[in-house]
Amino acid sequence: LSTNRFNGTIPGSLFNKPRLAVLDVNRNQLTGTLPSVLSSTTLIDLTLSDNSLSGGIPPLTNLIALETFQANTNFFTGEFPAIPNSLKIFSVSANTLSGTLPNISGLSRI
């Protein structure tokens, strides 16, 4: 779904898909905030970069299989989110996040 002209918000129901492993909506025109609770047992890669998403990034700890989270070049603000132990890549450059970094000792790429 990347590199299109999708606009609007990301529906929370998208994260309830039982077999969803990759959600890559990078380089679209998505706006709004992320659902306040993200939960999935199968999502491995969540890529939201290069959109116009805003607000805070909710805790990612309920995405228990998540290995890659990329949300570069949006308008996210607030504290860094809590991250799951499974995460290997965490990329949130070009936003306005603040506060203490989460435990990043298990990451292979920041």
N, C-alpha and C positions, 0 to 999 in steps of 0.2 A: 504493500500500500504506500510505499515511500515515493517521493518525487511526483506528486500529483497536485491537484488544486483542491483537495478536500478542505472544507471549512466547517466551522461550528465546533461543538464541544465533543469530548470523548465520553461516550455513555458508560456509566459504571457497569452495566450489564455485559459489556465486552469482556470483563475480567472473570465472569462466571462461566465461560465456555470450558467444558470439562477437558478438552484436548488441546487447548490453545498453548502452544509452546513458544511462538515468536509473535510479537506485536511490534512491527516496524512502521511507524507513521511519520518518519522523518521527512523533512522538506515538503511540508504541506502548508496550509494556512489555518491550522487549528487554533482555537482561542478558548478562553475560559480556564477553569481550574480542574485539577484532577479530582476524582472521587475521594472523599475523606478517608475511606477504608479501601485498600487494595488487597485482594485476597485471591490466591490461586495456588494450586498444588502442582501445576504443570508448566507455568510460564517460566521460560529460561532466559529469554531476551526481550527486554522492553526498551525500545528506541523511540524517543520523542523529540529528538533534536531538530533545530531549525523550524520552529513554529512560533506562535505567539501565545503560548500557554503562560498562565500567571498564577499568583497565589503561592501557597506553600506546597512543598512536596510531602505527601503523607508518609508515615512510616512504611518501609518496604519489608518489614519483618514477617508479614503474613504471606509474602511471595516466597515460599519456602524452597523452591527450586531455582530461584532467580540467580543467574550467573553474570548477566550483563545489564547494566542500567546506564543509558546514555540520554541526557536531557540538555545538551549544550544549546546555547543561543536561543533562549526563551526569555521570559520575564519572571521567573520564579524568584520568590523572596522568602525571608524568614530563616529559620534554623535548618541546618543539615538534617536530613531524615535518618532515623535508625535504619540500619541495613542488616539483611540476613547473613548468616555465616557462610552461605553458599556463594555469595557474591565474589566475583573475580575482577570485574571491570566496572568502575564507577566514574562516570564522566559528566560533570555538571558545569563546565566552564561557560563564561559569558552569561551568567545570571547574577542575581544580587543576594546570594545566600550569606549567612553570617553565623556566628556562634562557634561552638566546639565541633571539630571534625569527629565523625563517628569512628569506631575502632576500624582502622583500615589495614591492620596487620596481615590479613589474609588475601588482600587484593594483589593481583598481578599487574594491573594497569590502572592508574588514576588520571 
